[in-house]
Amino acid sequence: MQIFSRITGVGSAAPERVVTNEHFASYLDTSDEWIRERTGIEARRWCEPDVSASQLAEPA
């Protein structure tokens, strides 16, 4: 017996808190430009400590 499945939809959700490279440059010996050149990352989204992955999955 074969069981078939299919993807019927996709979604996404991102936390509201944006953390820029300046956050890291303030306590690491680096700069926003250095981080961007090496990683391509300008900012990232962080969840608050009391937010779980399942809470992000719900609106997605």
N, C-alpha and C positions, 0 to 999 in steps of 0.2 A: 504494500500500500504506500503510495507516494503522497506526501503532504506538500502542497504548494502554498507559497505565501507571496505577497506582493506589497510594495510600498504604495499606500493610498494617499499619502500627503507628507509634507515636510513643514517644519516651522523652526523658528528661532526666537530667542529672548536674550537680552543682554542687560546686565545690571546697570543701574543709573550712574554709579560712581565711576568717574574717569580718573585714572592715575597717569599723569604724564611722565616723561623722562626726567623732567625737572625734579620730581619727587626723589628719584634715585641720585641725581647729581648733587642734591643737597647734602647727602651723607656719604656718598662714595666719591672717590677721587676721579671723577669723569664729568662728561657734559652731555647735554641733549644731543648735540651733533655727533659725538662719538658713538653713542648708542644707536642712533638712526643709521649711521653709515655702516655699522657692523651687523645690525639685526633687521633693519627696515621697519622697526617698531617705533611709532611716534607716541602712542598712548595705549593703555589697556584698560579693560573694564574689570573692576573688582566687586565681588559681593560683600555686603556687610557681614560681620561674623555670625549673625543670627539667621542668615539666609542659606537654605540647603539647595542642593542640586534639584531635588524634586519640586521645590518652590519655583525654580526657573523653568522647569519642564512644563509646568501647568499652563502658563500663558503661551508657551511655544506651540 
